[in-house]
Amino acid sequence: MQGRGKDPPRMKFMGMMNKLPHCVVVGNTVTSLCIKLGNGGRNMCDLSMPTLTTGVHPRHTSISGTLTTTNMIMANWSREMWQTVVNRAVRMLALSPLESYFFSAFGTVS
């Protein structure tokens, strides 16, 4: 609205329709999740009380998968050759428009 001056800075809390905070965002990264209290209780995000927040589970912070090939030449590549390909893919990801969505990236061949 005009004439009201500057709006106060907004905290970066993400919530659903109930407007209660569900996670804490620093920059563009979700850093912690709020803990729901009691049976049907409210989500509480009090940064001064670490017991009311918890870290993000690793399954939500990593991407993994399996690559298979039916190409006879590639199927016989050594583990080191595959690691070179995976390393190149990680470097290309770091230089792509998607780089801002990743804090870090690495790839391993097992």
MMTF fields as JSON, N, C-alpha, C and O atoms, coordinates in Angstrom:
{
  "mmtfVersion": "1.0.0",
  "mmtfProducer": "UNKNOWN",
  "numBonds": 439,
  "numAtoms": 440,
  "numGroups": 110,
  "numChains": 1,
  "numModels": 1,
  "chainsPerModel": [1],
  "groupsPerChain": [110],
  "chainIdList": ["A"],
  "bondAtomList": [4, 2, 8, 6, 12, 10, 16, 14, 20, 18, 24, 22, 28, 26, 32, 30, 36, 34, 40, 38, 44, 42, 48, 46, 52, 50, 56, 54, 60, 58, 64, 62, 68, 66, 72, 70, 76, 74, 80, 78, 84, 82, 88, 86, 92, 90, 96, 94, 100, 98, 104, 102, 108, 106, 112, 110, 116, 114, 120, 118, 124, 122, 128, 126, 132, 130, 136, 134, 140, 138, 144, 142, 148, 146, 152, 150, 156, 154, 160, 158, 164, 162, 168, 166, 172, 170, 176, 174, 180, 178, 184, 182, 188, 186, 192, 190, 196, 194, 200, 198, 204, 202, 208, 206, 212, 210, 216, 214, 220, 218, 224, 222, 228, 226, 232, 230, 236, 234, 240, 238, 244, 242, 248, 246, 252, 250, 256, 254, 260, 258, 264, 262, 268, 266, 272, 270, 276, 274, 280, 278, 284, 282, 288, 286, 292, 290, 296, 294, 300, 298, 304, 302, 308, 306, 312, 310, 316, 314, 320, 318, 324, 322, 328, 326, 332, 330, 336, 334, 340, 338, 344, 342, 348, 346, 352, 350, 356, 354, 360, 358, 364, 362, 368, 366, 372, 370, 376, 374, 380, 378, 384, 382, 388, 386, 392, 390, 396, 394, 400, 398, 404, 402, 408, 406, 412, 410, 416, 414, 420, 418, 424, 422, 428, 426, 432, 430, 436, 434],
  "bondOrderList": [1, 1, 1, 1, 1, 1, 1, 1, 1, 1, 1, 1, 1, 1, 1, 1, 1, 1, 1, 1, 1, 1, 1, 1, 1, 1, 1, 1, 1, 1, 1, 1, 1, 1, 1, 1, 1, 1, 1, 1, 1, 1, 1, 1, 1, 1, 1, 1, 1, 1, 1, 1, 1, 1, 1, 1, 1, 1, 1, 1, 1, 1, 1, 1, 1, 1, 1, 1, 1, 1, 1, 1, 1, 1, 1, 1, 1, 1, 1, 1, 1, 1, 1, 1, 1, 1, 1, 1, 1, 1, 1, 1, 1, 1, 1, 1, 1, 1, 1, 1, 1, 1, 1, 1, 1, 1, 1, 1, 1],
  "groupList": [{"groupName": "MET", "atomNameList": ["N", "CA", "C", "O"], "elementList": ["N", "C", "C", "O"], "formalChargeList": [0, 0, 0, 0], "bondAtomList": [1, 0, 2, 1, 3, 2], "bondOrderList": [1, 1, 2], "singleLetterCode": "M", "chemCompType": "L-PEPTIDE LINKING"}, {"groupName": "GLN", "atomNameList": ["N", "CA", "C", "O"], "elementList": ["N", "C", "C", "O"], "formalChargeList": [0, 0, 0, 0], "bondAtomList": [1, 0, 2, 1, 3, 2], "bondOrderList": [1, 1, 2], "singleLetterCode": "Q", "chemCompType": "L-PEPTIDE LINKING"}, {"groupName": "GLY", "atomNameList": ["N", "CA", "C", "O"], "elementList": ["N", "C", "C", "O"], "formalChargeList": [0, 0, 0, 0], "bondAtomList": [1, 0, 2, 1, 3, 2], "bondOrderList": [1, 1, 2], "singleLetterCode": "G", "chemCompType": "PEPTIDE LINKING"}, {"groupName": "ARG", "atomNameList": ["N", "CA", "C", "O"], "elementList": ["N", "C", "C", "O"], "formalChargeList": [0, 0, 0, 0], "bondAtomList": [1, 0, 2, 1, 3, 2], "bondOrderList": [1, 1, 2], "singleLetterCode": "R", "chemCompType": "L-PEPTIDE LINKING"}, {"groupName": "LYS", "atomNameList": ["N", "CA", "C", "O"], "elementList": ["N", "C", "C", "O"], "formalChargeList": [0, 0, 0, 0], "bondAtomList": [1, 0, 2, 1, 3, 2], "bondOrderList": [1, 1, 2], "singleLetterCode": "K", "chemCompType": "L-PEPTIDE LINKING"}, {"groupName": "ASP", "atomNameList": ["N", "CA", "C", "O"], "elementList": ["N", "C", "C", "O"], "formalChargeList": [0, 0, 0, 0], "bondAtomList": [1, 0, 2, 1, 3, 2], "bondOrderList": [1, 1, 2], "singleLetterCode": "D", "chemCompType": "L-PEPTIDE LINKING"}, {"groupName": "PRO", "atomNameList": ["N", "CA", "C", "O"], "elementList": ["N", "C", "C", "O"], "formalChargeList": [0, 0, 0, 0], "bondAtomList": [1, 0, 2, 1, 3, 2], "bondOrderList": [1, 1, 2], "singleLetterCode": "P", "chemCompType": "L-PEPTIDE LINKING"}, {"groupName": "PHE", "atomNameList": ["N", "CA", "C", "O"], "elementList": ["N", "C", "C", "O"], "formalChargeList": [0, 0, 0, 0], "bondAtomList": [1, 0, 2, 1, 3, 2], "bondOrderList": [1, 1, 2], "singleLetterCode": "F", "chemCompType": "L-PEPTIDE LINKING"}, {"groupName": "ASN", "atomNameList": ["N", "CA", "C", "O"], "elementList": ["N", "C", "C", "O"], "formalChargeList": [0, 0, 0, 0], "bondAtomList": [1, 0, 2, 1, 3, 2], "bondOrderList": [1, 1, 2], "singleLetterCode": "N", "chemCompType": "L-PEPTIDE LINKING"}, {"groupName": "LEU", "atomNameList": ["N", "CA", "C", "O"], "elementList": ["N", "C", "C", "O"], "formalChargeList": [0, 0, 0, 0], "bondAtomList": [1, 0, 2, 1, 3, 2], "bondOrderList": [1, 1, 2], "singleLetterCode": "L", "chemCompType": "L-PEPTIDE LINKING"}, {"groupName": "HIS", "atomNameList": ["N", "CA", "C", "O"], "elementList": ["N", "C", "C", "O"], "formalChargeList": [0, 0, 0, 0], "bondAtomList": [1, 0, 2, 1, 3, 2], "bondOrderList": [1, 1, 2], "singleLetterCode": "H", "chemCompType": "L-PEPTIDE LINKING"}, {"groupName": "CYS", "atomNameList": ["N", "CA", "C", "O"], "elementList": ["N", "C", "C", "O"], "formalChargeList": [0, 0, 0, 0], "bondAtomList": [1, 0, 2, 1, 3, 2], "bondOrderList": [1, 1, 2], "singleLetterCode": "C", "chemCompType": "L-PEPTIDE LINKING"}, {"groupName": "VAL", "atomNameList": ["N", "CA", "C", "O"], "elementList": ["N", "C", "C", "O"], "formalChargeList": [0, 0, 0, 0], "bondAtomList": [1, 0, 2, 1, 3, 2], "bondOrderList": [1, 1, 2], "singleLetterCode": "V", "chemCompType": "L-PEPTIDE LINKING"}, {"groupName": "THR", "atomNameList": ["N", "CA", "C", "O"], "elementList": ["N", "C", "C", "O"], "formalChargeList": [0, 0, 0, 0], "bondAtomList": [1, 0, 2, 1, 3, 2], "bondOrderList": [1, 1, 2], "singleLetterCode": "T", "chemCompType": "L-PEPTIDE LINKING"}, {"groupName": "SER", "atomNameList": ["N", "CA", "C", "O"], "elementList": ["N", "C", "C", "O"], "formalChargeList": [0, 0, 0, 0], "bondAtomList": [1, 0, 2, 1, 3, 2], "bondOrderList": [1, 1, 2], "singleLetterCode": "S", "chemCompType": "L-PEPTIDE LINKING"}, {"groupName": "ILE", "atomNameList": ["N", "CA", "C", "O"], "elementList": ["N", "C", "C", "O"], "formalChargeList": [0, 0, 0, 0], "bondAtomList": [1, 0, 2, 1, 3, 2], "bondOrderList": [1, 1, 2], "singleLetterCode": "I", "chemCompType": "L-PEPTIDE LINKING"}, {"groupName": "ALA", "atomNameList": ["N", "CA", "C", "O"], "elementList": ["N", "C", "C", "O"], "formalChargeList": [0, 0, 0, 0], "bondAtomList": [1, 0, 2, 1, 3, 2], "bondOrderList": [1, 1, 2], "singleLetterCode": "A", "chemCompType": "L-PEPTIDE LINKING"}, {"groupName": "TRP", "atomNameList": ["N", "CA", "C", "O"], "elementList": ["N", "C", "C", "O"], "formalChargeList": [0, 0, 0, 0], "bondAtomList": [1, 0, 2, 1, 3, 2], "bondOrderList": [1, 1, 2], "singleLetterCode": "W", "chemCompType": "L-PEPTIDE LINKING"}, {"groupName": "GLU", "atomNameList": ["N", "CA", "C", "O"], "elementList": ["N", "C", "C", "O"], "formalChargeList": [0, 0, 0, 0], "bondAtomList": [1, 0, 2, 1, 3, 2], "bondOrderList": [1, 1, 2], "singleLetterCode": "E", "chemCompType": "L-PEPTIDE LINKING"}, {"groupName": "TYR", "atomNameList": ["N", "CA", "C", "O"], "elementList": ["N", "C", "C", "O"], "formalChargeList": [0, 0, 0, 0], "bondAtomList": [1, 0, 2, 1, 3, 2], "bondOrderList": [1, 1, 2], "singleLetterCode": "Y", "chemCompType": "L-PEPTIDE LINKING"}],
  "groupTypeList": [0, 1, 2, 3, 2, 4, 5, 6, 6, 3, 0, 4, 7, 0, 2, 0, 0, 8, 4, 9, 6, 10, 11, 12, 12, 12, 2, 8, 13, 12, 13, 14, 9, 11, 15, 4, 9, 2, 8, 2, 2, 3, 8, 0, 11, 5, 9, 14, 0, 6, 13, 9, 13, 13, 2, 12, 10, 6, 3, 10, 13, 14, 15, 14, 2, 13, 9, 13, 13, 13, 8, 0, 15, 0, 16, 8, 17, 14, 3, 18, 0, 17, 1, 13, 12, 12, 8, 3, 16, 12, 3, 0, 9, 16, 9, 14, 6, 9, 18, 14, 19, 7, 7, 14, 16, 7, 2, 13, 12, 14],
  "groupIdList": [1, 2, 3, 4, 5, 6, 7, 8, 9, 10, 11, 12, 13, 14, 15, 16, 17, 18, 19, 20, 21, 22, 23, 24, 25, 26, 27, 28, 29, 30, 31, 32, 33, 34, 35, 36, 37, 38, 39, 40, 41, 42, 43, 44, 45, 46, 47, 48, 49, 50, 51, 52, 53, 54, 55, 56, 57, 58, 59, 60, 61, 62, 63, 64, 65, 66, 67, 68, 69, 70, 71, 72, 73, 74, 75, 76, 77, 78, 79, 80, 81, 82, 83, 84, 85, 86, 87, 88, 89, 90, 91, 92, 93, 94, 95, 96, 97, 98, 99, 100, 101, 102, 103, 104, 105, 106, 107, 108, 109, 110],
  "secStructList": [7, 6, 6, 1, 7, 7, 7, 7, 7, 7, 7, 7, 3, 3, 3, 7, 6, 6, 7, 7, 3, 3, 3, 3, 3, 3, 6, 6, 3, 3, 3, 3, 3, 3, 3, 3, 7, 1, 6, 6, 7, 7, 3, 3, 7, 7, 6, 6, 7, 4, 4, 4, 3, 3, 7, 7, 7, 4, 4, 4, 6, 7, 7, 7, 7, 7, 7, 7, 7, 7, 7, 2, 2, 2, 2, 6, 7, 7, 2, 2, 2, 2, 2, 2, 2, 2, 2, 2, 2, 2, 2, 2, 2, 2, 6, 1, 4, 4, 4, 4, 4, 7, 1, 7, 7, 7, 7, 7, 7, 7],
  "xCoordList": [0.839, 0.0, 0.882, 1.984, 0.394, 1.154, 1.019, -0.011, 2.053, 1.997, 2.314, 2.327, 2.566, 2.845, 4.335, 4.729, 5.147, 6.585, 7.019, 6.287, 8.218, 8.78, 8.185, 7.985, 7.905, 7.452, 8.614, 9.759, 8.35, 9.439, 10.016, 9.305, 11.295, 11.88, 11.154, 10.741, 11.004, 10.285, 11.258, 12.29, 10.921, 11.713, 11.43, 10.305, 12.411, 12.214, 11.786, 12.596, 10.526, 9.94, 8.969, 8.218, 8.987, 8.078, 6.951, 7.21, 5.715, 4.588, 3.531, 3.585, 2.586, 1.488, 0.353, 0.597, -0.86, -1.999, -2.219, -2.767, -1.812, -2.041, -1.052, -1.148, -0.125, 0.861, 1.799, 2.507, 1.829, 2.781, 4.1, 4.102, 5.219, 6.51, 6.752, 6.458, 7.284, 7.583, 9.069, 9.539, 9.812, 11.243, 11.938, 11.303, 13.232, 14.038, 14.888, 15.559, 14.858, 15.599, 16.652, 16.333, 17.904, 18.989, 19.513, 19.974, 19.441, 19.782, 18.738, 17.549, 19.167, 18.253, 18.258, 17.847, 18.722, 18.888, 18.012, 18.028, 17.25, 16.506, 17.528, 18.165, 17.687, 18.72, 18.198, 18.943, 16.932, 16.372, 14.855, 14.234, 14.282, 12.842, 12.294, 12.973, 11.063, 10.422, 9.808, 9.341, 9.819, 9.277, 7.84, 7.545, 6.944, 5.549, 5.422, 5.886, 4.8, 4.683, 3.352, 2.297, 3.408, 2.201, 1.3, 1.621, 0.192, -0.798, -1.626, -2.447, -1.416, -2.129, -1.606, -2.266, -0.422, 0.146, 0.623, 0.638, 1.007, 1.495, 2.942, 3.697, 3.301, 4.72, 5.354, 4.835, 6.457, 7.121, 8.492, 9.285, 8.773, 10.092, 10.661, 10.516, 11.3, 11.947, 13.445, 13.959, 14.137, 15.556, 16.393, 17.528, 15.848, 16.601, 16.508, 17.209, 15.651, 15.496, 15.8, 14.898, 17.048, 17.446, 16.642, 16.587, 16.019, 15.239, 13.952, 13.302, 13.572, 12.351, 12.607, 11.669, 13.862, 14.186, 15.077, 15.74, 15.081, 15.918, 16.538, 16.011, 17.639, 18.304, 17.495, 16.564, 17.857, 17.209, 17.776, 18.994, 16.903, 17.328, 18.164, 17.826, 19.247, 20.115, 19.393, 19.835, 18.298, 17.602, 17.006, 16.674, 16.868, 16.344, 17.447, 17.171, 18.692, 19.798, 20.741, 21.765, 20.404, 21.279, 20.447, 19.282, 21.068, 20.45, 21.353, 22.565, 20.776, 21.575, 20.792, 19.578, 21.491, 20.824, 21.743, 22.902, 21.213, 21.953, 21.944, 20.912, 23.083, 23.218, 23.549, 24.496, 22.78, 23.064, 23.231, 22.681, 23.995, 24.201, 24.144, 24.507, 23.682, 23.686, 24.708, 24.836, 25.436, 26.472, 27.667, 28.218, 28.067, 29.137, 30.457, 31.16, 30.788, 32.058, 32.025, 32.952, 30.965, 30.853, 30.688, 31.156, 30.039, 29.826, 31.149, 31.23, 32.168, 33.471, 34.45, 35.623, 33.988, 34.858, 35.273, 34.535, 36.454, 36.948, 36.227, 35.586, 36.347, 35.773, 36.375, 35.669, 37.67, 38.351, 37.804, 37.647, 37.516, 36.953, 35.573, 35.262, 34.751, 33.427, 33.551, 32.764, 34.529, 34.713, 35.085, 34.657, 35.878, 36.223, 34.973, 34.82, 34.085, 32.836, 31.964, 31.406, 31.85, 31.044, 31.638, 30.895, 32.946, 33.598, 33.326, 33.094, 33.353, 33.062, 31.611, 31.333, 30.693, 29.287, 29.115, 28.338, 29.825, 29.759, 30.301, 29.712, 31.412, 31.97, 30.995, 30.822, 30.358, 29.395, 28.185, 27.648, 27.758, 26.653, 27.017, 26.187, 28.244, 28.697, 28.73, 28.664, 28.831, 28.893, 27.56, 27.468, 26.529, 25.229, 24.334, 24.665, 23.204, 22.244, 21.694, 21.121, 21.856, 21.353, 22.298, 21.948, 23.487, 24.495, 23.999, 24.412, 23.127, 22.668, 21.762, 21.492, 21.291, 20.418, 21.198, 20.602, 22.515, 23.34, 24.356, 25.041, 24.452, 25.478, 26.82, 27.838, 26.815, 28.008, 27.562, 26.414, 28.47, 28.146, 29.383, 30.504, 29.173, 30.243, 29.614, 28.421, 30.402, 29.916, 30.908, 32.12, 30.4, 31.267, 30.733, 29.527, 31.633, 31.292, 31.573, 32.659, 30.589, 30.815, 30.699, 30.857],
  "yCoordList": [-1.18, 0.0, 1.241, 1.234, 2.282, 3.517, 4.255, 4.163, 4.981, 5.806, 5.068, 5.689, 3.781, 3.021, 2.878, 2.313, 3.363, 3.2, 1.822, 1.099, 1.491, 0.205, -0.929, -0.805, -2.029, -3.221, -3.798, -3.695, -4.411, -5.039, -6.209, -6.835, -6.518, -7.654, -8.939, -9.121, -9.812, -11.062, -12.173, -12.331, -12.94, -14.119, -15.163, -15.26, -15.923, -16.951, -18.251, -19.162, -18.335, -19.565, -20.079, -19.308, -21.378, -21.971, -22.643, -23.368, -22.419, -23.047, -23.466, -23.101, -24.222, -24.652, -23.651, -22.51, -24.045, -23.144, -22.539, -21.442, -23.217, -22.706, -21.613, -21.065, -21.295, -20.226, -20.474, -19.555, -21.676, -22.002, -22.401, -23.04, -22.037, -22.415, -23.915, -24.538, -24.48, -25.905, -26.176, -27.274, -25.191, -25.376, -24.021, -22.974, -24.063, -22.849, -22.824, -23.804, -21.701, -21.546, -20.461, -19.348, -20.79, -19.815, -19.692, -20.672, -18.494, -18.328, -19.063, -18.753, -20.023, -20.862, -22.296, -23.199, -22.522, -23.879, -24.123, -23.337, -25.209, -25.626, -26.209, -27.218, -25.581, -25.997, -26.861, -27.677, -26.702, -27.531, -27.582, -26.739, -28.586, -28.798, -28.587, -28.857, -28.104, -27.895, -29.201, -30.018, -29.379, -30.585, -30.316, -29.288, -31.25, -31.126, -31.591, -32.676, -30.78, -31.092, -31.765, -31.303, -32.854, -33.495, -34.082, -34.056, -34.601, -35.204, -34.09, -33.469, -33.838, -32.759, -31.382, -30.374, -31.335, -30.065, -29.193, -29.603, -27.992, -27.031, -27.324, -27.892, -26.928, -26.945, -25.716, -24.608, -25.908, -24.807, -24.592, -25.529, -23.39, -23.061, -21.938, -20.762, -22.296, -21.321, -21.572, -22.536, -20.706, -20.914, -20.834, -21.311, -20.241, -20.157, -21.453, -21.616, -22.367, -23.651, -24.786, -25.254, -25.233, -26.26, -27.554, -28.317, -27.813, -29.048, -29.008, -30.04, -27.841, -27.731, -27.835, -27.777, -27.988, -28.183, -29.408, -29.827, -29.964, -31.123, -30.952, -30.218, -31.618, -31.53, -32.199, -32.959, -31.912, -32.514, -33.92, -34.102, -34.909, -36.31, -36.471, -35.888, -37.25, -37.432, -37.911, -37.609, -38.647, -39.12, -37.964, -38.131, -36.79, -35.618, -34.704, -33.683, -35.063, -34.193, -34.847, -34.268, -36.046, -36.713, -37.395, -37.737, -37.575, -38.263, -39.434, -39.27, -40.599, -41.762, -42.572, -42.421, -43.41, -44.217, -45.27, -45.394, -46.02, -47.094, -46.852, -46.525, -47.013, -46.87, -48.235, -48.888, -48.661, -49.934, -49.669, -48.711, -50.53, -50.388, -51.752, -52.771, -51.742, -52.973, -52.873, -53.787, -51.757, -51.572, -52.447, -52.306, -53.34, -54.302, -53.621, -54.067, -52.553, -51.878, -51.213, -51.379, -50.461, -49.771, -50.757, -50.494, -51.865, -52.861, -53.44, -53.916, -53.401, -53.944, -52.881, -53.18, -51.661, -50.616, -50.948, -51.593, -50.501, -50.7, -49.747, -48.782, -50.039, -49.184, -47.776, -46.784, -47.696, -46.405, -45.58, -44.364, -46.263, -45.566, -44.996, -43.859, -45.791, -45.309, -44.149, -43.204, -44.21, -43.118, -41.831, -40.749, -41.94, -40.773, -40.16, -38.939, -40.999, -40.516, -39.832, -38.764, -40.447, -39.867, -38.532, -37.576, -38.451, -37.19, -36.096, -34.943, -36.454, -35.484, -35.007, -33.823, -35.918, -35.536, -34.562, -33.612, -34.785, -33.879, -32.506, -31.49, -32.457, -31.167, -30.438, -29.225, -31.17, -30.551, -30.019, -28.965, -30.74, -30.279, -28.965, -28.061, -28.861, -27.649, -26.441, -25.304, -26.666, -25.571, -25.328, -24.471, -26.067, -25.963, -24.949, -24.485, -24.605, -23.712, -24.305, -23.575, -25.601, -26.242, -26.105, -26.51, -25.543, -25.503, -24.834, -25.219, -23.847, -23.137, -23.994, -23.633, -25.117, -25.991, -27.001, -27.757, -27.024, -27.998, -27.287, -26.369, -27.714, -27.194, -27.807, -27.116, -29.101, -29.798, -31.039, -31.471, -31.599, -32.807, -33.68, -33.181, -34.965, -35.924, -37.198, -37.435, -38.0, -39.266, -40.371, -40.169, -41.521, -42.676, -43.872, -44.018, -44.704, -45.941, -47.082, -47.171, -47.952, -49.086, -50.398, -51.463],
  "zCoordList": [0.0, 0.0, 0.0, 0.547, -0.606, -0.64, 0.682, 1.35, 1.053, 2.241, 3.537, 4.599, 3.483, 4.697, 4.953, 5.973, 4.077, 4.253, 3.798, 3.121, 4.188, 3.782, 4.593, 5.801, 3.922, 4.63, 5.417, 4.976, 6.585, 7.337, 6.56, 5.774, 6.764, 6.042, 6.414, 7.56, 5.455, 5.683, 6.018, 5.366, 7.037, 7.378, 6.312, 5.821, 5.961, 4.951, 5.613, 5.785, 5.982, 6.501, 5.456, 4.859, 5.242, 4.28, 5.045, 6.005, 4.646, 5.312, 4.321, 3.147, 4.79, 3.938, 4.107, 4.501, 3.824, 3.869, 5.262, 5.363, 6.324, 7.673, 8.065, 9.162, 7.206, 7.406, 8.581, 8.993, 9.129, 10.179, 9.538, 8.486, 10.148, 9.562, 9.658, 10.678, 8.602, 8.564, 8.381, 8.682, 7.892, 7.712, 7.748, 7.627, 7.914, 7.952, 6.69, 6.366, 5.98, 4.736, 4.939, 5.358, 4.642, 4.686, 3.263, 2.678, 2.713, 1.302, 0.477, 0.56, -0.309, -1.088, -0.599, -1.328, 0.641, 1.139, 2.359, 3.306, 2.338, 3.523, 4.49, 4.187, 5.649, 6.593, 7.725, 8.268, 8.094, 9.158, 9.039, 8.393, 9.677, 9.665, 11.063, 12.053, 11.138, 12.43, 12.914, 12.12, 14.22, 14.831, 15.254, 15.864, 14.925, 15.326, 16.77, 17.122, 17.592, 19.013, 19.322, 18.886, 20.072, 20.584, 19.52, 18.332, 19.946, 19.065, 18.438, 19.112, 17.166, 16.489, 16.856, 16.603, 17.45, 17.897, 16.75, 15.59, 17.107, 16.119, 15.758, 16.547, 14.565, 14.206, 14.835, 14.702, 15.509, 16.189, 15.556, 15.466, 15.124, 14.599, 15.442, 15.106, 16.521, 17.385, 17.287, 17.855, 16.569, 16.318, 17.587, 17.612, 18.632, 19.881, 20.686, 21.685, 20.257, 20.946, 19.97, 19.276, 19.902, 18.932, 19.032, 18.068, 20.178, 20.313, 19.499, 19.331, 18.99, 18.198, 16.699, 15.905, 16.312, 14.898, 14.755, 15.703, 13.573, 13.288, 11.906, 11.07, 11.673, 10.375, 9.27, 9.538, 8.051, 6.892, 6.707, 6.69, 6.57, 6.425, 5.151, 4.121, 5.202, 4.035, 2.773, 1.664, 2.923, 1.717, 0.915, -0.258, 1.545, 0.851, 0.347, -0.283, 0.618, 0.221, -0.773, -1.136, -1.212, -2.175, -3.251, -3.048, -4.375, -5.507, -5.847, -5.987, -5.978, -6.359, -7.38, -7.518, -8.074, -9.08, -9.649, -9.251, -10.577, -11.225, -12.72, -13.307, -13.314, -14.758, -15.333, -14.894, -16.303, -16.975, -18.466, -19.009, -19.108, -20.542, -21.21, -20.623, -22.446, -23.242, -24.369, -25.184, -24.409, -25.408, -25.034, -23.942, -25.924, -25.635, -25.272, -24.365, -25.974, -25.713, -24.342, -23.549, -24.059, -22.773, -21.618, -20.51, -21.862, -20.805, -20.306, -19.174, -21.131, -20.75, -20.254, -20.03, -20.083, -19.564, -18.137, -17.392, -17.778, -16.408, -15.451, -15.868, -14.194, -13.153, -13.238, -13.056, -13.515, -13.62, -14.788, -14.683, -15.904, -17.064, -16.718, -17.07, -16.027, -15.623, -14.64, -14.699, -13.739, -12.786, -13.515, -13.116, -14.58, -15.391, -16.014, -16.029, -16.525, -17.129, -16.074, -16.323, -14.904, -13.829, -13.381, -13.157, -13.249, -12.869, -13.895, -13.532, -15.165, -16.223, -16.124, -16.315, -15.828, -15.667, -14.502, -14.601, -13.411, -12.259, -12.634, -12.262, -13.364, -13.802, -14.717, -14.6, -15.624, -16.537, -15.767, -16.107, -14.738, -13.903, -13.22, -13.126, -12.747, -12.062, -12.995, -12.529, -14.284, -15.254, -15.946, -16.825, -15.563, -16.227, -15.515, -14.423, -16.131, -15.462, -14.159, -13.351, -13.944, -12.73, -11.543, -10.435, -11.748, -10.684, -9.412, -8.318, -9.528, -8.33, -7.452, -6.306, -7.973, -7.192, -6.358, -5.591, -6.496, -5.79, -4.911, -5.36, -3.658, -2.754, -3.121, -3.164, -3.382, -3.84, -4.594, -4.483, -5.352, -6.114, -6.22, -6.322, -6.194, -6.431, -6.951, -6.76, -7.597, -8.13, -7.85, -7.931, -7.527, -7.288, -8.05, -8.248, -8.464, -9.162, -8.201, -7.629, -8.028, -7.119, -7.866, -7.27]
}
